[in-house]
Amino acid sequence: MPTVELALSNSAYANVLRAALTRNGNYQVNPCQIPNVMTKGVLVVDDQALDSLPRPLPYPERVVLITRNDPQHLARAWDAGIVSVVFEDEPPGTAVLAVMAASLRTTKALPLRH
């Protein structure tokens, strides 16, 4: 079962997203303050959590960033190598699709521990 580490300061959005991801039983969702970049799985972060992650970001293709639709925020995501960005005013279903895509990308053998 794929793991999703959820580090979002908007607790209402995080709760809805967690419920949507666990509803079908396909994901093990671990809410956290700071995601563990050494754990194999998807990392869902906001700007605050992104700032706490090391640079360069290991395997940025597995990160889903929830952020504002702002050029400065998008540039930070681009510079970090993040390919999945969901705007914070989009419905949680959009974030679920981004998590699914990131999860598919992480099924490739990542040399990380479970």
C-alpha positions in Angstrom: 0.0 0.0 0.0 1.5 3.3 -1.0 2.4 5.8 1.7 1.4 9.5 1.6 3.0 11.9 4.1 0.7 14.8 4.5 2.2 18.1 5.8 -0.3 20.8 5.4 -1.0 23.7 7.7 -4.6 24.1 6.5 -6.1 21.4 8.7 -9.5 21.5 7.1 -8.0 20.8 3.6 -5.7 18.2 5.1 -8.6 16.4 6.8 -10.7 16.3 3.6 -7.7 15.2 1.5 -6.8 12.5 4.0 -10.4 11.2 4.0 -10.5 11.1 0.2 -7.2 9.2 0.0 -8.1 6.7 2.7 -11.7 6.2 1.5 -10.8 3.6 -1.1 -8.2 2.0 1.1 -5.4 2.4 -1.5 -3.2 4.8 0.5 -1.7 4.8 4.0 -1.8 8.5 4.9 0.5 9.8 7.7 -0.2 13.4 8.8 3.0 15.1 9.9 4.6 18.5 10.5 7.7 17.8 8.5 7.7 14.9 6.0 10.6 12.4 6.1 12.3 12.7 2.7 14.0 9.3 3.2 10.7 7.4 3.3 9.5 5.9 0.1 6.1 7.4 -0.9 4.4 10.6 -1.8 5.0 13.8 0.1 2.1 16.3 0.1 3.4 19.7 1.3 2.4 23.3 1.5 4.9 26.2 1.3 5.7 26.1 5.0 6.6 22.4 4.8 8.5 22.8 1.6 10.7 25.4 3.3 11.7 22.8 5.9 12.8 20.2 3.3 16.5 19.8 2.4 17.9 21.1 -0.9 18.4 19.6 -3.3 15.1 17.8 -2.8 15.6 14.0 -3.2 13.1 12.6 -5.8 11.1 15.8 -6.3 8.8 14.0 -8.7 7.1 12.4 -5.8 6.2 15.7 -4.1 2.8 17.3 -4.5 2.9 21.0 -3.6 -0.3 22.7 -2.4 0.3 26.5 -3.0 -1.2 29.8 -4.1 -1.4 30.6 -7.8 1.5 33.1 -7.6 4.5 33.3 -9.9 6.9 33.5 -7.0 5.5 30.3 -5.4 5.5 28.5 -8.8 9.1 29.5 -9.4 10.2 28.0 -6.1 8.4 24.8 -7.1 10.1 24.8 -10.5 13.5 25.4 -9.0 13.0 22.5 -6.5 12.1 20.2 -9.4 8.5 19.7 -8.3 6.2 18.6 -11.1 2.9 18.3 -9.3 1.4 21.6 -8.1 -2.1 22.1 -7.0 -3.5 25.5 -6.2 -4.9 25.8 -2.7 -8.3 27.0 -4.0 -8.7 23.9 -6.1 -11.0 21.1 -4.8 -9.3 18.3 -2.9 -10.2 15.9 -5.8 -7.6 17.7 -7.9 -5.0 17.0 -5.2 -6.1 13.3 -5.1 -5.4 13.1 -8.8 -1.9 14.7 -8.3 -1.2 12.2 -5.5 -2.2 9.3 -7.8 0.1 10.6 -10.5 3.0 11.0 -8.0 2.4 7.6 -6.6 2.6 6.1 -10.1 6.0 7.9 -10.6 7.2 6.4 -7.2 6.5 2.9 -8.2 9.8 3.0 -10.0 12.5 1.5 -7.8 13.5 4.4 -5.5 16.5 3.5 -3.3 14.7 4.7 -0.2 13.5 2.7 2.8 9.9 1.9 3.5 
